[in-house]
Amino acid sequence: MTAELVRGQNHPLSRNRVEIRVSAGAAVLVLAVTGDETGRPAGPGALAHPGARALPGLEVPDRVGDRHRFTVDLDAVGAAVHRVRLLLVLPPGGPARFGAVAAPHVAVAEPEGAELAAYTVTGLDSESALVALELYRRQGAWKVRAVGQGYAGGLGALLADAGLAGPAAEGLTAAALGLTASGDITLAALPGGAAPTLPHGPRSPYDAVPGAPEGPAAPAPQPPDPLPVPAAPHGGTPGPGTSGGPSSADTLGGPAGATAGAAAAGAAGAAGGPPTIDYAHPRRRRTSAEAPEPAPRTEPAADPGQPPRPVAGDASGWSMDERLYNQVWGMFEDLARTVAAYRGAVDFADSRLDRELDAALSDPAARLGGSANAARDTARARRDDLVAQARAVLDRDLAQLTAEAEVVEPALPPAYARWSAPVWHGRSTPAEAPLALRLGDLSLPERPELRIPMLMRVPLERGLWIDNGRTGSEAAMTMDTDRLRRAAMDMAVAHAVRLLAVHPADALSVHVIDAAGAGAASLAPLVRAGVLAAPPAAGAEGVTRTLEGLTRRVDLVQMALRAGAPEDLPPDVDPAEQLLVVHDFPHGFDDRSVTRLRYLADEGPAVGVHLLMVADRDEASAYGPLLDPLWRSLMRLSPVPDHHLADPWVQHAWTFEPDLPPRDSRVLEQALERIAQDRRSTRR
């Protein structure tokens, strides 16, 4: 059975000779790069491309195409090779970005046999080169990991991030892309001759970048060394130890996707973890007529030799919201990096202490003479000194991050801000949809009071699942079932209200399925304000009616897009984004309704239909493995503090704490009143 991977997820390989299969929505180049234990390539010779196709154990395709197959013999790659990364590159003359074509699909299979693991690389925009997946060696066994890291700067930026910079990398880029001696780009220079004519520009308004000119998109500035964080803390991909699904942990994979956290190469090496991977987050693009991006805001250092004073909005971006978004991700990455370095140093100190103690005690003469005691004391003192140095660096970095959080938090716009923030009082109607949405806060045990906002890109690339079952967290175990279920539904309502409040009037329609009516108390504010598209659907008939309507919308929009006429929709089709809130799944769902729900979860996000579920996975166990793909496609969140979010790159277990309106506060009702008033004004 094929394991369908999501970004950041890994899967063990049952054999060491495998076949790589690639299918893409446009002709692509397939390259491969090998790396050592830290992921760094040994040099330019570690890259296999059409000009130099073969490396020990593999040979990449020699031509451009939308379908590729080649074999990798992991027993033949050499003892020094611990990673083999598969790269996909859009060649000159075709589409300028992956966001304009269908998502690439890569699979690892038995040679001429069944697929072992597969991954569809979604969420791409202006990237023209990407690391699709990697095969890596861990404790003598090989695994495959879904990476999905794109680069708007193309193959050159990818190679530079991999550590291949300078003239050698430029030569590799030129050779791989078929540059002539004069520097002109020609597909005919590639092995296999000229490629067929390919369509230019985005295929649909869902791929297009608003206001962007046709042709190649301008590369966006990338945040420094981001790490995937996702379903788990992307934003939502099953993390290490949870490859079977998000039953106990979700991975941050891509913004709050995402995992965003990045371990520097040194920190990752010290911790024994994977190398730094830059997870580029989609960004709004400026048109060519707009002014260049202004320089980030900075302030001089308070004193010579001291770090600069923190400033809200000192990251790159075309707007203040985008700067703050990138700054929050940078804070997340800095926290992940510094904690990874500290933990790596402690692990190293402990392992060195064990070795030195073993050496001291292995000599019988030293034990009898008493010198072993002195050696043991010296070894322990060295360990304590190393840990103290690492802790001092950690405390310094945490103090700087705390100071930055104190400056950034009050400056966040409503979409990113806590419900308790003053920005929620007395604001105007938004003119456009936000860049991202705050789902809660993330923290690590080294400094639990330092909480970083967990942001997820809007529109939601993945559905959300708020788990109202009894999880293993202490907070969940101390709550009775009714309180836990009420907390989960309150959290879903808060997310729905936040989404409504940060979108322009009538730009988002919210539907609710509450088959048994058990969520009526939590839904009362939405119902009273009249902001729902229809009253909450109850009973099996209501479930069927709501799912039929949304499924029809998805089908009609897909057909319109394929026909190239997205505006030619029936007048009864709501053009707004759609959010479906499902409470107490699977109560009231028959097999047909379950199939429709799975269809909406898979196909809905691409055409503006998004899913927010409140459910207990155990209650759906009667359906068996039928629903496993559904659970894996959603990002699991907890209504109470829980450390279920796993970072697949630096191995952190992040504590997630939901952001809810303060008790006895009317901020939710006030937000709903403004939403209702804005809608009445728009419809006049």
N, C-alpha and C positions, 0 to 999 in steps of 0.2 A: 504494500500500500504506500502510495506517495505521501511524503510529509510535506505539506504546504507551509512554507516558512514565511515569516514576516520579518521586517527589518530588525536586525540584531539577534535573531533567534539562531541557534545552532542545532545540528543533528548529527549523530554518529554515522560513520560510513561502515557498512558491513564488508566492504572489499576495497582493495587498494588500487585496482585497475578499474577506472570509471570512464564513462563517456560524458562529455559536456555538450548539451544541446541548447542552442540559442535561437529564439525567434523574436523578431522585432517588427515594429510598424514601418520601418524604413531600412534601407541598406546601411549596414554598420560594419566597421572594422572590429575584429576580435583580436585582442592582445592578451598576453599573460606576463606577469612579473613574479619572480620568486624572491623570497626574503628569508632572513635568519630568524632567530627566536624573538627578536624585538620587532620583526616585520620589515626591517630595512633591507633593501636590495643590496647585493654585494657591489654593484656598479652597473654601467650601461649594458654589460653583457647579461644581466639578469632579466632583460626585457625581450620577449619574443614578439616580433611584429612581422608584417609581410616582407620586409626587406631582410630579415634574419629570423626565420620562422622557428627554428628548432632550438630547444633547450633539453637537457637530459630529462627523459621521461615524458616529453610532450612536444607537439608541433602544431602551431596555430594555423588556421585557414589562410590561404594565399590570396584571397580576393574579397571584394566587398559583396555583401549580400544580406538579405533579410532572414536567411536560415543558415545555420552553421552547425557542424558536428565535428568534434575531434576528441581523441582519447588522451587521458592522462594516466600514466603509470607511476603511482606514488612510491612504489618500491625502487624506482630508477632515478628519482630526482636528486638523490644524494643526501648524505647524512647531515650536511650543513644547511639544507633547505628545510625550513619548518612551515613556510606559508607559500601558497600559490594563489595569486589573485587574478581573477578574470576581469579584464577591462573591455568596455564597449565604447567606441568612438564614432561619432557622426562625421563622415568624411566631407571635404569641401564639395560643393555642387549640389548637395542634398538639403534636407531641412537643417536649419541652423540650431535647433534646440530639441531636446527630447520631449518637452512639453507640447510640441506641435504634432506629435505622432502617438500611436498607440503604445502603451507601456511595454517595455521589453520583458520577455519571459525567459528565464534560464533554468535549466534542470541538470541535475547530476544523476546519471542512470547507469545501469549495468550495460556493458558493451553489447549493443544490438538487443537489449532487453528492457526490463521495466525500469521506470524512474524510481530513484531512491528519495530524492528531495527536489522540490521545485520552488521557485521564487519569482513573483511578478514585481518588478521595480516600479512602484507607484510614487506619486508626489513629486515628480520631476517638473521643472519649468524651463529655465533658460540654460540648463546644463547641456553641454555638447560632448562631454566625456564622463564616464562614471566607473567606479569599482562596483561591479554587480555582486560578486560573492567571492569568498576565499575558502580554500581548502587549507586546514592547518593541523599541525601535529600537536597533540596534547597527551603527555604521559605514554608515549609510544603508539598511540592510536590516532587515526585521522578522523577529522570531523569537517563538516561544511557549515559555514556561517553566512547568512544573508546580510550583505553590507548595504548596498544601495546608496553609496555616497557619490553625489554628482558634483561636477566642477563647471561653473559658468565660464571659467577661463580656458576650458578645453584641455587637450592632452598635455600641453605644457604646464598648466597649473597642477594637473594630477601628478605628473612626474616630479615637479618641484616639491609637492607635499610628501611624496614618497622618499625624498632625499636625493633625487637625481636632478641636480641643478647645474647651471653653467653651460658652456659650449657643447659638452657631451650630450646633455639633455636636449638642447636645441637641435643637434644633429639627429637624435632619435626621433624627435617630433617631426622634423622635416622628412625623414625617411619613411616613417609610418604613414604620414598623410600624403605622401607623394608630391613633395615640392620639387620643382625644377631648379636648376642651378641659378636661374635668375630670381628665384623666389616666387614665381607665379605658381598658382595652385592648379593642378591638373589631375583629374581622376585617371586619365590615361597612363600616368606614370606609375600607377599601382599595378601589381601583378594581376593579370586577368583582364587588363584593358579597361576601356571606359565603362563606367557604370551607367545603367539606364537613367533617363531623365526622371527626377523625383519632384514631388510637389513642394512648393515653398510655402512658408507661413503657417499659421495655425489652422486646424481643420474645423474648429467650432468655436463659438464664443466662450465655451467652458475652458478651452485651451488658450484662447487669446489673452494677451495682457492688456488691460484697458489703457487706451491712449498710446500704446507702443507702436512705432512704425513697423511696416513689414520688413522682413529680412532678419538678419542676425540681431539678437537682443544684446544690448550693452551689458558686459559682465558687471555683476553687482559686487560691492565690497563684501568680503567674507569675514565673519567674526573670527578672532584668533583661536585656533585649536579647539573647536567645539567637539564635544563627544556625544554620541547618541544616547539620549536618556529615555515616550514615547511612551511602551506601555509599561512606563514605568520609571522610572518615574517618568511620548510620543505620544508623552505620549502615547504607548501601549503595546509593546511586543513582549511575548513571553521571554523571560530572561534566563540567565544561567540557572540550570537546575530545574527549569520549568518548561522545557521544550515541548512537553505534551500539552501545554495550554496554560491559561492564566488562572488555574485553580488556586494557586497559592501566591504567585508573584507575577507581576506584569513588568515589562521592561520599558525604561525610558527610551525611546528610539526615535526620536526625532523630533523635534521639539515637541514640549512637554510634552512625540512624538514620541517626541521626540524624546531619548535621553540626550540631554545635551551635556555633558560634562566631559571634560577632556583631560586625560592624564598626559602630562608632558612625557617626551620619550624617556627622560631620566627617571621620572616617577614611575612610569609603567615598567621600565626595566627593573627598578628596585623592587617593585611589588610582584614581579614575575608575571605581570599581566600583558595584555595586547598593546600594540603601539598606539600612539595618538591617531585618531581618524577625524578628519574635518567633516562634520555633518552640516552641509550648507542648508540653510532654511530658505524656503521660497520668500521672495520679497517683491514688493511693488516696484515697478520700473518707471523711470521717468521717460518722457518723450525727448526726442533729440532737440526740441525747441526750448526745453527747460534749462534753467541755469544749472551749472555743475553742483554736485552735492557740497554743501557748506562743510567747513572743517568742524570736527567735534569740539564741543565746549570743554575747555580746560581751565584750571586755575593754577597759579604758581604754588610751589611747595610752601608750607607754613614756615619752615626753617630750612636752611641749607642741609642737605643730606637726608631730609625727611621726604616721604612720598607725597605726591600732590594731594591737596585736599579733594575729597570726593565731590563730584559734580553730577547732578542728574542730567542725563542726556549726553554723556561724553563718548558714546559709541558712534559708529558710522550709521548713516541712514539718510533718506530723502525727506523725512518729516520727523517731528519730535516723537510721535508715537513709535515710529520704526526705530529711532535711536534708543528709546527706553526699552523696547522689546529686545533689541540686540544687547543692551547693557545688562538686562536681567539674565539673558542666556550666558553672557560673559561671567556674571557673578556665579551662576550655577557651575560653569566650567571651572572657574577658579577654586570654588569650594571642593569640587570633585578632585581636582588636581592636587591641591595642597594636602587633603586628607589621604589620598592615595600615596603621596610621597611619605607622609608621616607613618602610615601603616606599613609601607615597604621598609622604612628604616627600622621600625620596631621588629618586624619579622627577621630582618637581616641580623639585628643585634641578638635576638633570641637564638637564631640558628648558629651564630658564631659562638655564643656562650655554650651551647650544647656541644659543639665540636671541641672547644677548649677544655671543657669539663671531662669529656670522654678521653681526650689525650692525657690529661693530668691523672685520671684514675686508672688508665690502662697500664701504667708503670708501677709494678709492685714495690720497687725500691722507693719510689716517691711516696707511696702510701705509708710504708713502714717508717720512713724518715721524717714524716711530718711536712715535707715540702708541698705535698698535695694541697694542704689547707691554704698555704700562701698563694698557690697557683689558682685555687678556686676563688679566693677573695679578689685576686687581681682580675680574673675573668669577669666576675660579677661587677666590679667597679668599672671596667671598660664598657660593659653592657649598659650600666646605669648612665654613664657619661654620654654614650651615643644616643640613648633615648632622651636624655635631658636636652641635648642639642637639637634633636628633631622636634621635641615639644616646644622649644623656644621659637623655632622657625614657624611651627604651626600656630602658636599663639599670636605671633606677629601678623601672620597672614589673616587669621580669623579676626583680629582686631581691626585690620584695614577693611575687611569685608563687612564687618558689623557697622563701621562708620559709613561705608558706602550705602548699605541697606537703609540706614537711618535717613540718608539724604534722598534716596531714590523712591522709597515707599510713598512719601507724601506727594511726590510729583507724578505718580502714575495716573493715567486716564481711567475712566470708569470700567472699561473692559478688563483692565489689569489690576484694578484697585480692590482692596478688601471692602466688604460691605460696611465696615465701620468707618471708612474714610470719609472726610468731609466733602470730597468731590461728588458724592452721590446726592448731595443736597443742592437744589437750585441750578440744575444744568439745562442746556438747550437741546433741541432735537438734533441727533447726529446727521450729518450730510451723506455719510457713506459707511459701509460696513467696516468693522474694526479689523485690525491685522491679526489679532489673537484674542483668546479668552482665558481668564484666570479660572482654574479648576480647584485650586487649593494652594497649600504650601508644602515645601520639601525641606527636610533637615537631616542632619547626621548626628549620631550620638556624641561625637567629640565636642559639639557646641549646639545642643538642641534648641536653644533660644534664638539661634541665627536661622531664620526661615526665609527661603528663597521662593518667590512666586512660581508656581507651576503653570506655564502658559501653553495653550494648544492653539494651533493655527485655525483660522476661520476663513472659509467654510470648513467644517469638520471633515477631515479625510477619513477618519475612523469614527464609528459609533462609540457611545459611552455606555458602560454597564455599571450601575451602582449596585453593589452586592448587599442585599438585605438579609443574607444568611449569617449563621454563626461562624465567623472566621476564627482563626487562631489568635487574634490580637487580644491583649488583656482588656482593652476597652469594650470590645464586642462581647467577651465572655462575661463581663460583669453587668451587662444590660439584659433585661428580659426581652423576649422575642418581639412583643408589641412595640416597645420603645425603639428597638433597633429598626423595625420596619417603618415606623413613623419618621425616624431620623433619615432613613434612606429616601423616602418620598419627599420630605422637606428639602433635602439636598437637590433632588431632581427639579423641584419647583423653583428653587433659587437659581439654578442654572438656566432654566427656561426664561425666567424673568430677566436675568442678566442679558441673555441673548436678545430678547425683545427690546430691552432698554438701549442697547448699544447699536441696534440696526435702525436705519431710517424707517419712518412710519410705513406700514404695509409692505416692508421688504422681507418679512419673515412671518409665516403662518404656522401656528402651533396646533397640533392635533393630539388628543389624549385618548388612550385606551385604558379603561379601568373596569374590566369586565365584571368584577364582583362589587364594585363601589367601595372597596376598602380604603381607597385613598382620598375619599371625599373631603375629609378634614384638611388635608394638606393642599388639595386643589381648590379649596373655597376662595382664596384670594384671586386666582386666575378667573374663576367662574364669575365672581362678583364684578370684576373689572370689565368683563366682556371682551377679553383680548384673545380668546380661543377661536379657532376657525369654526368650530362646532362644539356643542356640549360634549362632555366626556362620553365616549362610546361604552355602553354597558351590555353585558350578555353576549352570547355567541353571535347573534345577529349584528350587533354593533361592531364587534371585532371584524366580522367578515366585510361589512360595508366600508369601514375605514380603510382596511387593507386593500380592498378592491379599488377604491378611489386613488390611493397613492400609487398602487402598482400600475394602474392605467396611466397616471401622469408620467411615471418613469418610462413606460413603453412609448407614449406619444412623443415625449421629448427626444428619446433616442432615435426614433424614426425620423423626426424633423431634422436632427443633426446629421444623420446619414444622408438625408436628401439634400442637405445644404441649404435648408430653409428653416432655421430655428424660430423665425418669427411666425411661421404659418402653423399656429396651433389653434385648436378649437377655442371658441370664446369662453367656454366654461372651464378651461385649464388655468389654474392660478399660476402666474409667472413668478411669484415670489418664492424664495427659499422655503422649504418645508421642514419642520421638526416634528417627529413623532415620538411622544412620550408613552411608553408602555409600562403599566404598573402590574405587578404580580403575575408576570409571565411564568408558566404557561396556562394559567387559569382562563378558561373560555376559548382556548385555541384548539382546533382540530388539526388533523394532519395537513389539510389544504392551507389553513391559516399559517401554520408553522413554515410551510414551504414559501408562502408569500413573504413572511417576515425575513426569512433568509435571503430571498431575492432582493428585498429592499436594502438589507444590510450590505449586500455585495454590489448591487448596481446603483443604489440610490445616491451615494455621495457624489458621483461623477455628474449627476444631472440635478443636483440641488435638493435631494431628499435625505435627511439625516435622522439617525436613530438614537434615542436615549432610553435605555431599559432599566427598570428597577426589578430585580429578580434574584431568586435563590437558585443557584445551579443544581443543588441537590433535588429541588422539587421538579426539575425537568429531567431527572435521571431516567424516567420511564421511556423517554425517546431514545435512550442508549446513545451510541456514538453519532447518531444522525445530527445532533446539534453541536458537536465538537467544533466544526468549522465556524459556526456562528459565534461561539464563545471566544475563539481565537481571533476573530475579526474585530472584536470590541475591546476597548480599553477599560480594564476593570478598575473601579475606584471604590473606596470604602467610606461609609458615612461616619466612621469614627477613626481616630488616629490609628494608623497601622503601618508596619514596615514591610509591606508586600510589594513595593516597587523595586525592581532589580535593575541595576545598571550593568549591561553586558560587557562593558569595556574596561571598567576599573573595579568591577565586582562589588560595588557598594550596594547595600540594602537601604534604600532611602525610606524615611518615615514620611508618609503622606498624611496631612491634616486638612480636612475639608474646610472651605471658607463659607460660613453661614451667617445670615444676618444676626446681629446681637439680640439676645433675648430681651423682650419688652421693647424692642425698637420698631418703629413704623417705617423703616427705610424701604422695605419690600412693598408695602401698600402705597407709599408715596411714589415709588418708581412706577407701579402699575397705574396710578392715577395720571401720571405724565404720559405714559404710553397710550392710555385710552383717550386722553385729550388730544394728543398728536394725531391719532387716527381719525378722530371726529373732524379735526381741522382739515386734514388731507382730503377727506371724502366730501367736504362741502363744495 
